[in-house]
Amino acid sequence: MWVIVLPKFLVAPIWIILTFKYQPWRMTQSLTFAKGRKITSFASRVLGIELLSIFQETWIILLIGRFLSV
């Protein structure tokens, strides 16, 4: 199970760090509570889609592992 989950948790932070390091653009305005709530709302939807995508890609592997494991 961790073989499926662990890479998903490792890729996102690495991607964020590398993007932040090599992308010259930086935010110039301060982040207000209303803007933060808007960003969080959008990010939660993106996270939900990513989780559904991961589940859709791996559910058959999990079922086969569950019923055919030794």
Buried (B, 14 or more C-beta within 10 A) or exposed (E): EEEEEEEEEEEEEEEEEEEEEEEEEEEEEEEEEEEEEEEEEEEEEEEEEEEEEEEEEBEEEEEEEEEEEE
